[in-house]
């Protein structure tokens, strides 16, 4: 089994984009530890 975690951070308000920096390390540590996970970030901001 493989898991894909999709995150969308779009729009003028940067709160969603900034929250990815906070939640990505948390998800890597605690989410689906026993399974391979692909992380996808969809955004209209420059990274």
N, C-alpha and C positions, 0 to 999 in steps of 0.2 A: 504494500500500500504506500502511496506517495500523497503528500498533502501540498496544496498550493494556497498561499495566503495572499489575497489581493488587497491592496490599499489604494484608495483614490484620494488625492489631495489637489483639488482644483479650485480656482476662483481667486479673487483679489485678497481675501482674508487669509493671511499666512498661518493662522492657528492650526489648520489641519496639516499643512506641510511641516511645520515645526514640531507637531506632536509625533510625527514619524520618527524623528531623531530620538524621542523619549521612549516610544513603544517598541521600536525595532530590537534593541538589545534585550528588553524584557521578553518579547516573543521568542527570540532565539534561545533564551535561557529556560523558559517555562512552558512553551507551547509545543506539543507533539514531540517530545524529547526522544521517543523511540522510533520515529519515522523520518524518512528524508523529506525535507520541506523546500519548496521553491517559493521565494518571496518576489512579488511583483508590485512595483509602485508606479501608478499612473498619475502624472502631474503635468500641469502646464507652466510650471516654474522651472527656471534654470537651476540645475543641481550643482 
